[in-house]
Amino acid sequence: MSQKKEDIKLSQTNENSGVHIEGHIKIFDPESKKVYVNKRNAIHFENMSEALATTLANKGSSFVHEMHFGNGGTSVDPTGVVSYLPANSTGSGADLYNKTYYKVVDDTSSLNLDPSRNRIEVRHTPGLVYTDILVSCLLDYGEPSGQQAFDNTTNFDDDFVFDELGLKGWNGSTVAAGKLLTHVVFHPVQKSLNRLIQIDYTVRIQTLTNLGTV
């Protein structure tokens, strides 16, 4: 093969390679080990691409900063049938359907009041073509303020009966004002005083040439 043809082949190979991003959430009680939700989430690719570029350019914003909770992702009819809205993953101003609570999960932020239990880890094994970002968030017994005493509510519109989650980036100046990076809708899960809830939110970044699974 001539050098010119080899250069063209290499150029085409490089142009066809890329990055794939996917996510997964697990919501569970860290004491009883009961799992409430275990599913994939949607990536907001426009906002995520901006966040990746900003981070690589060392511009100091758009990195994952908060986990947001909401209760507007589903509706439950009188017979108990749950209807799910689609995840919000288009439009730079996308948001949760109805935000009711958030926590700072960036463990390097002075706004994070419990960085040992609300934190972000980067996990990579040398030789593999993917890297995981694991975002862990714990809702302790006493939070959020105003929750019900027991997990037996029949009001699925309660502020702390969550059915949607999203990760948001830091906008450089104001908490809870960054862009939505991921979003997931799931069946309602009540946070009450008698239960702990932990969320492990994994975002996997990998090359398109050798896809793995979360």
C-alpha positions in Angstrom: 0.0 0.0 0.0 1.4 3.4 -0.9 2.1 6.0 1.8 -0.7 8.2 0.5 -3.3 5.5 0.7 -2.0 4.6 4.2 -2.4 8.2 5.3 -6.0 8.3 3.9 -6.9 5.1 5.7 -5.5 6.3 9.0 -7.3 9.6 8.6 -10.6 7.8 8.0 -10.1 5.5 11.0 -9.4 8.5 13.3 -12.5 10.4 11.9 -14.7 7.4 12.5 -13.6 6.8 16.1 -15.3 8.6 19.0 -16.6 8.6 22.5 -19.7 6.9 23.9 -21.3 8.0 27.2 -23.9 6.0 29.1 -25.2 6.0 32.7 -26.7 3.8 35.3 -28.3 4.5 38.7 -28.9 2.3 41.7 -31.1 3.6 44.6 -30.9 1.5 47.7 -30.9 1.4 51.5 -27.3 1.1 52.6 -28.3 -0.7 55.8 -30.9 -3.2 54.7 -29.4 -3.4 51.2 -32.9 -3.2 49.7 -32.7 -2.0 46.1 -35.5 0.4 45.0 -34.3 1.3 41.5 -31.7 -0.2 39.3 -31.7 1.1 35.7 -30.0 3.1 33.0 -30.4 6.8 32.6 -30.5 9.3 29.7 -27.5 11.5 28.9 -28.0 15.0 27.7 -25.5 14.8 24.9 -25.4 18.5 24.0 -24.8 19.7 27.6 -22.4 16.8 28.2 -20.3 17.6 25.2 -20.0 21.2 26.4 -19.1 20.0 29.9 -16.4 17.7 28.5 -14.9 20.4 26.3 -14.9 23.0 29.1 -13.3 20.6 31.5 -10.6 19.5 28.9 -9.9 23.2 28.2 -9.5 23.8 32.0 -12.1 26.6 32.0 -13.2 25.8 35.6 -16.9 25.1 35.2 -19.5 22.6 33.9 -18.2 19.7 36.0 -20.6 17.6 37.9 -21.6 19.5 41.1 -25.1 18.5 42.3 -27.6 15.7 42.2 -31.2 17.0 41.8 -34.3 15.2 42.9 -37.9 15.7 41.6 -41.4 14.3 41.6 -42.8 15.2 38.2 -41.6 12.2 36.1 -44.6 10.0 36.6 -48.4 9.9 37.3 -50.2 7.2 39.2 -53.9 6.5 38.5 -56.4 5.3 41.1 -55.7 1.7 40.3 -52.0 2.1 40.9 -50.9 2.0 37.2 -47.8 4.2 36.8 -47.3 6.3 33.6 -43.8 7.6 32.8 -42.7 10.8 31.1 -39.7 10.6 28.8 -36.3 11.8 30.1 -35.4 15.4 29.3 -32.3 15.1 27.2 -32.6 17.8 24.5 -32.4 21.6 24.6 -29.6 23.3 26.5 -32.1 24.6 29.1 -33.6 21.2 29.9 -34.4 20.5 33.5 -36.2 18.0 35.7 -40.0 18.1 35.4 -40.5 19.3 39.0 -37.4 19.9 41.2 -38.0 19.5 44.9 -34.5 18.9 46.4 -30.8 18.8 45.6 -27.5 18.0 47.2 -24.0 19.1 46.3 -22.0 16.0 45.5 -18.7 17.6 44.5 -16.5 16.5 47.4 -14.0 19.3 46.7 -16.7 22.0 47.0 -17.0 24.1 50.2 -20.8 23.9 49.7 -20.7 20.1 50.3 -21.6 19.6 54.0 -20.8 15.9 54.1 -18.1 15.1 51.5 -17.3 11.7 52.9 -20.8 10.4 52.0 -21.6 12.7 49.1 -18.7 12.4 46.7 -17.4 11.8 43.2 -14.9 9.1 42.3 -13.1 8.4 39.0 -12.5 4.7 38.4 -10.2 3.4 35.7 -8.4 0.2 35.2 -5.2 0.5 33.1 -5.6 -1.2 29.7 -9.3 -0.7 29.5 -10.9 1.7 27.1 -13.5 3.1 29.5 -13.5 5.2 32.7 -16.3 5.4 35.2 -17.4 8.5 37.2 -19.2 7.2 40.3 -21.4 9.9 42.0 -22.6 8.8 45.5 -25.2 10.6 47.4 -26.8 9.7 50.8 -30.1 11.0 52.1 -29.8 10.6 55.8 -32.6 9.9 58.2 -33.2 13.5 59.0 -33.1 14.8 55.4 -34.8 16.4 53.6 -36.5 18.6 56.2 -40.2 18.2 56.2 -40.4 14.6 55.1 -43.0 12.2 56.4 -42.3 10.0 59.4 -43.0 6.6 57.7 -42.7 5.2 54.2 -46.4 4.5 53.8 -47.7 7.6 52.0 -50.6 7.4 49.6 -49.8 10.9 48.2 -47.5 10.4 45.2 -47.3 14.1 44.7 -45.5 14.6 48.0 -42.3 16.7 47.5 -40.2 13.8 48.8 -41.7 11.0 46.8 -39.1 11.1 44.2 -39.5 9.7 40.6 -36.7 11.6 38.8 -33.1 12.4 39.3 -30.5 14.4 37.4 -26.9 15.4 37.6 -26.1 19.1 37.1 -22.9 20.9 36.3 -21.4 23.9 38.1 -22.1 27.1 36.3 -19.1 29.0 37.8 -21.0 31.1 40.3 -24.4 29.9 41.5 -25.4 26.7 43.1 -28.3 24.7 41.5 -28.1 26.9 38.3 -25.9 24.7 36.1 -27.0 22.7 33.1 -28.6 19.3 33.2 -26.1 16.6 32.2 -28.2 13.4 32.9 -31.8 12.6 33.7 -33.7 9.5 34.7 -37.4 8.8 35.4 -38.4 5.8 37.6 -41.3 4.5 39.7 -41.9 6.7 42.8 -39.7 6.1 45.8 -40.5 7.8 49.1 -37.9 9.3 51.4 -39.1 9.3 54.9 -37.6 9.6 58.4 -37.5 5.9 59.0 -35.2 5.0 56.0 -31.8 5.8 54.6 -31.5 6.2 50.8 -28.3 6.1 48.9 -27.9 6.8 45.2 -24.9 5.4 43.2 -25.0 7.2 39.9 -22.4 5.9 37.4 -21.5 7.7 34.2 -19.3 5.6 31.9 -17.1 7.3 29.2 -15.6 5.0 26.6 -14.4 4.7 23.1 -16.7 3.6 20.3 -14.2 1.0 19.2 -14.7 -1.3 22.1 -18.0 -0.8 23.9 -18.6 -2.2 27.4 -21.6 -2.1 29.7 -22.2 -0.5 33.1 
